[in-house]
Amino acid sequence: MLGTATASYQVEGSTDADGRGPSIWDTFAARPGAIADGSDGSVACGSYLHLDQDLALLEQSGVGLYRFSIAWPRVMPDGHGPVNSAGLDYYERLVDGLVQRGITPAPTLYHWDLPQPLEDAGGWLNRETALRLTDYALAVHDRLGDRVRLWATLNEPWCSAFLGYAAGVHAPGRREGLGAYAAAHHLLLGHALAAAAIREHDAEADVGIVLNLTVVHPDGPGTQGPAAFVDAVQNRLWVDALVDGTYPADLLEVAAPLRDPGVVHPGDLEAIRGSACWLGVNYYTPMRVAAPTQTGPAVGQDAAAFPGAPALSFRPRKPRTEMGWEVDPSGLEDLLAGLSRRAPSLPLRVTENGAAYADQARAADGSVDDPDRVAYLKAHLAAVQRVRAAGADVRAYIAWTLLDNFEWAEGYTKKFGLVEVEPGTLRRIPKRSFHWYAETARAAARQ
């Protein structure tokens, strides 16, 4: 099944509407210098006010699945306690609109916009946040569970833990060093508890988790050890816990919080093991770990995002996207094949894949002509088809993203969308890639 995706803070705007409370991204974006262009998500794509336009775009796109996220601060402004029914009304209209158009709704419960009051109480460094995720998940399921079968608990907990609490380049912008491993554990625990609670209320719910996984290559003499450490933090930390109920032995030597019984309570890892009915894979680029004396453009990863790592740097090869990320479809094929061997009974979905390009070329009608994005998507979709043909249980490919949007710390300077959003008017203008993807999705649906 082909689909496309968005995330609440990146597209909705209306951050003070209908009882929504502040999130950590509202707070972080207000910090001088935190966002590349000084912007925030208060307007974004205006999807909260332009729902009908977005639903029409989705219908036009031909996709069979739409992955979106629900804003925790809209549902529980304080992170716990009374449910804000007005906030859930928007998602009910969205789900109903998708179902009426024959599009499968695939909500993600947490895509980084933690209610600020929970961060004030310690955020993901506080075990209580994992418990509050369960309360929130059940509130959402109570409203939408009769129409939603496919759920994801978390999006990219690696980013939440290590970009947010180690490197400090994402909200909440903290630099806790090795302490960030406590956040990683609490995120996994929160996923496990929320997934179990949903399934207890709804045995037919298909609950998974979305990870940003990749292939890690040592690049040069002396880089085997650093590459193995990066792989442990980026990939094995999450997959080992979900599949085996363990943390990597080489990581435990460094990550003291993962050995701390005050963080990892008895029974935690048993609860995490087997807690995902399916695994979402977000893939954009491989990681090439170079010796620290070898310089090269960053790939969006800061060495501080791998606390306790030996000295390392990253050196992507060409061609690269506007994010500086190496384009390598074979990495996606290798990643999916490896996961299929690692956990053959765990269904996979490619939940994000896409590319940022400058989008400077225009067609005769004034719309963006983006053959580079078409080529990127086509090559990665072909990689998915190859690994499926080889026997991997990959059930969806979801392009990131439907709309040009607020690209986190990059603000509005990077464009991943299949659809341009005109500044000021917020008019939606489909790009060449949108029309190509729509044709591809319709052809896939006919097969």
N, C-alpha and C positions, 0 to 999 in steps of 0.2 A: 504494500500500500504506500502510495506517495502522499506526502503532506508538506505543510509548512508550519512555521512556529513564530511566536513572539513571547515577550515577557512583560509582566504588568508595569513595572516602573519604567521600562524603556518605551512604552507606547501609550499608556493610558492618559497621563496628565491628570488634571483635576485633583491635585493632591490634597486639597482641603475641602472636597465636595462630600456632601451626604454623610458626614460623620467620620470620614477617614482620619485616622491619627497619623502622626509623623513616623517615618521609617528612618533606619540608619542611613539610607541613601539621601534622604532630604537633608539630614544633618551633615553628612560627609560632603555633599555637593556645595553646601554653604561655606565650607572651609576654604579660605583663599588659597589658590594654587592646587587644590585637589583635583579639579577637572581641567582638561587641557584648554578648553575654550571658555572656561568660567561659567558654563551653563549648568542646567539641572533638568530634572524630569517633570517640572511643574506643568508644562504644556505638552512636551514630547510630541506624539503624533495625534494627540487629542482623541484617542480611541474611546475614551469613556463617553465622549459626547458625539462620536461619529460611528457608533456601532453599526448602524444600518449600512453605511458605506463599506465598512470592513467586511461585513457579511456578504455584501454583493461582490466584492473583490474575491472572496474565498470561493463563492459559487462560480464566478468567472474563471478562476484558476484551475478548476477541474480536480482539485485534490480530494482525496478520500478521508483525510485526517487533518485536524488542526490542533496543534499543541500550543497551549497558552498557559499562563500562570495566574494564580489568584493572589491578590495582595492581602497578606495577613493583616495589615493595618486597616483595611476596609472592613474586614470581618470582625476583628477584635482589636479595636484601637489601642487598648492597653496591653495587648498580647495575651490576655486572659480575661476571664470574667464574662460579662454580658455580651451577647452577639449583636452586632450592628446589622439589623435586618436590611436596612437600606443599602448597605454595601454589598450584601449578597444578591440583591435584586439585579444588579448589573450582570453578574455571572449567570444568573438564571435566564435572563434574556439572551445572553450569548449562547448558552447551551441549547436553549430552545430553538434559536435561529439556526444553529448548526444542524440539529436533528431534523428540522423541517427541510433542510437542503440536502439531506442524505450524507452529511459530513460527520465523521466520528469525533466527538469531543475528547481531548486528551489533556486534562488539566494537570499542572504541576503545582503542588501546594506551597512550596517554598523556593522561590527564585530570587533570593538574596535580600528582599526588602523586609528585614526584621523590624517589628514595632520598636520604636526607640525606648519605650519604658522597659522592655526586656533587656536591651543593651545597657541601660542605666543600672540594671540589677546584675550585670556581669556578662550578658550576652551568651554566646556559645561557650564561653569559659565556665559558665555556671550550669551545672547539671539540670537545674530546674527548667532551663529553656527547652531541653529535650522533652520534658513532661508537658510543657505548655503546647508544644507542637501537636501532641496527641489530642488535647482539648480542642484546638483549632481544627485539626483534621476531621474530627467527628462532627463539629459544627457545620463544616462545609459538606461533608457526606450526608448529613441529615437533610440538607436542602436539595442537593443535586444527585444523590446516589441512585435515585430511581431512573435517571437518564444517562448517567455516566458509568461505564464499566471499566475504563482504562485510566488508571491513576499513576502519577509519579509523586513521590514524597518530596524529594530534594533534587535540585539542579546543581551539579558541579560542586559538591561539598569541598573538594580540594581548594577551589577559589575562595569559598567562604572562610575556610580555616586559615589558609596560608597567604592568600593575597590580603585578606581582611585582618588577620591577627598576627601575622609574622612580617610580611613585607610592608604592610600598611598602605598599599596603593589602591585598595578597594575599601569600601565601608566595612567596619567602622574606623578603619585607618589606624589600627593599633600595631605596635611592634613588640610582641610578647616573646619573641624568640622561640625556645623550645616549648614554652607554654601553649603555643598554638596546637600542639598535639592533643591537648585536652579538648580543644574545640573540635578537632577532627573526630575524636571518640564520641563526644556528645552529639555531634551531627549524625553519626552512624547509629547511635543509640536512639536518637529521636526518630530517625527513619524506621527502625525496627519496631519501636513502640507504636508509632502511628499506623504502620502497615498492619500490625497485629490487631489493633483496635478496629480498624476499618473492616478487616476480614471477619472479625468476631461479630460485627453487626451485619455483614453482607458477604456471605460465603462465595458469591460469584464475582466479587470485585477482583480485578486484575491489577495488583499493586506492585509497582517497580520503583527503581531509583535511577537517576541519570548521572553518569560520571563523565568527566572529560579525561579520557584515556588516550594514550598515544604510544607510538613505538619510539624507543630511546636508543640512539646510536652513539657509541664512543667514537670520537673523532680525533684521533691522534694518539701518540705514545702517552702512556700514563693516565689515560682517561677511562679505563675499564672500571675502576673503583668508583669514581665520581658518577659515571653513567649508571652503575648499579644502584647507587644511593638515590639518584633522581628517579629511577624506575620504581624503587621501593616507595617513595613518597607520592609520586604521580599515579602509579598504577596498583602496585601490590598491596599497599596499605588498605585500600578499599576492597579490591577483589578477594584477597585472602580472607578478610574478615567476613565478607558476605558469603563466600563459598565454604570456607573451612572453619570459620570462627576463631581465627588466629591473626596475629600481626606478624609481619616479616621479622625473622630472627635478627637479621643484620640491622634493621631499623630499631629494634628494641634495645640494641646496644647503645644507641645514641639518644633515643626519644624517651627520656625518663618518665614523663607523664603516662606513657602507655604501660609502664611497669608499676605504676603507683596504684595500690588498692583503693586509695581515696578517690581516684578518677575512674579506674576500670573495676567496677564492683563485681563480686562473684555473680555469675549468671549473665553478665552483660554480653559477652562474646557468644554465649549459647543463644541468646535472643537474636543477635545480629545474624548468626549463621542461618542461611536458608530463608531469610526474611523477605527477599525480593522474588516476586513471581516472574519478573523479567528484568533485563538490564538495558538501560538506555546508554548509548555511546555517542558522545559528542566528539567529533574529530575534525580538526582543521589542518594540522601540520605535524610532521615528526619533530623530535627534539634531538639535536646533535650536540653532544656535550664535549666541549673543547677544553684544553688546558687553559688556565687563567691568563697565561701570557699571550694566548692567541686571541686577538680581538676580532670582533665582527658585530654586525647589527643584532640588536636584541630580538627575541621572538616573543615578547610579551611576558617573559618570565624573568623575575629578578632572583639572583642567587639567594637573597634573603627569604624567598618563598620556599626554600628547602632548608629549614633550620637544622643545624648540626652537620650540614654537608661539608665535605672537603672542598677546598678551593676549586671553583669551576666557573665556566662561562659557556655561552651558547653560540653556535656558529651555523645559522641556516644557509643552505645553498640556494642558488637561483634556479628557476624563477621564484619570485616572492610577490606576495600581495601587498597592498598598501599598509597592512599591519606589520610588514616585515617578516611574514610567515612564509616558509618554504612551501611550495606547491608539490605535493607528492601523493598521488592517488594510491600508489602501491602500499603506502603506509596504512591506509584504511583497510585494504585487503588483508594485509598481514595481521593487523590488529584483530579484525573480526575472525580470521581463521584461528589465531591463537586463543581467543576467548572461547571459540566453539570447542576447541580441544580441551581447554581448561575446565569448562563447565558445560558439557554437551547437552545437558537437560535444561539449561537456562536459555529461554528465547531472548534474542537480541533485537533491538531496534536502533537504527541510526537516528538519533533524536535531534542532532544538529550537524549540519555540514554546509559551508558556504564561504564566501570570500568578499573582502572589502577591496574595491577598486575606485579609481578617481572619478569614473563616470563623466568624463568630459566630452565624449563624442555624442552627437545628437543626430537622430534620424530626421527625415524631411518634415515630419509632423511635430518636431521639437522634443520628442521623448528621448530618453537615454538609450543609446546604442551601446550595449555592453557585451560584445562577443567574448571578452576575456572571462566574464562571469559564466556565460553559457558554456564555454570550454571547460572551466573548472567543475561545474556541476555535472556536465556530461561525463567527464573522465572519472569522477568519484562515483557516480551512479553506475557506471560500467564496472568499476571495481566491486561494488556491492553485488552486482549481478553475477560476476565471476565467482565470488565466494559462496553465493547461494547455489550456483550450479555445482559447486564442489561439495555441497552437503550441509553448509552452515545454516542454522535456523534463524535467518534474519527476516523479520516480518514487516519492516517499514524503513523508508528513507524519507527524512524530513529536512527540507531545505531551510537553512537560516539565511535570511529571515523574510517575512512577508513585506515589511515596511522599513525604509530607512528610518533609524530611530536614535535614541540616546544611547550611545555606545559606551556606557559606564565611564571610566576615567578619561576616555577619549572624547567625551561629549558628543557633539554632532560633526566631528571632523572625519569620521570614518563611516563609510556607507556599505552595508551588507545587503540592502533590500532588493527584492524583486520589483518593488514599487517605490518610486520617488515620492517624497512628501514635500510639497512646495512650502518653503518657510512663509510664515505669516498667514496664508490662506489655508494651509494644511490640505490642499487639494492633492488627491492621490493620482499619480500618473504612472501607469504600468510601463516597465522597461522592456526592452527586447527579451531579456531573460525571463520575464513573467510570461510572455506569450509562448516562448519555447517550452517552459516548464508546464504550462497549461496543456499544450499539445502532447507532451510526454506523459503527463498524468492521465489524460483521457485515453491515450493509447494503452497505458498499463491497466486501466480499469476495464478495458474491453477484452483483455487477455484472460 
